[in-house]
Amino acid sequence: MRGIWLLLHILGYTLWLGAGIATMVVGITAKGFAPDQRLAAYRLTSAVQRILVGPGVVAVTLSGLVLSVRFMNPGVGPPGWMVLMMLTGIVGALIALGVSVPTAARLGRLELDPRGDLPKSFAALRKRQVVAASIGGGMGLLALLAGTVLRG
């Protein structure tokens, strides 16, 4: 059973961080697009966030909690690398699920204003998405670092 949880954990990380990096690349590339094409790119990244990042975050968090049970010895506590992995992973997951994915969903629903320009709310939503995804993804990468390199 541990193998299935480990598979779910690795798959969740792959979805979360891989789709997050893909979203970042699309967002940077779309800066030079015309307003209608830019909104189309954000509709696609909205789908990537909702279909891949969200479920990936849930999978890696739940499987991580299940996998960590064997390290919870009374009086000893988990090793330092695991504490760091769990704290940064959970904080990153909360940011992803609480801010990044919902913001991407809102960006994906935007329409051009009557003049054919980006709506007024676009800039603020995009900035929120960039900051939240950067912090959440950074926390996810730090968790990955703790669980691999710092584990020793």
Secondary structure, 3 states (H helix, E strand, C coil): CHHHHHHHHHHHHHHHHHHHHHHHHHHHHHHHCCHHHHHHHHHHHHHHHHHHHHHHHHHHHHHHHHHHHHHCCCCCCCCHHHHHHHHHHHHHHHHHHHHHHHHHHHHHCCCCCCCCCCCCHHHHHHHHHHHHHHHHHHHHHHHHHHHHCCCC
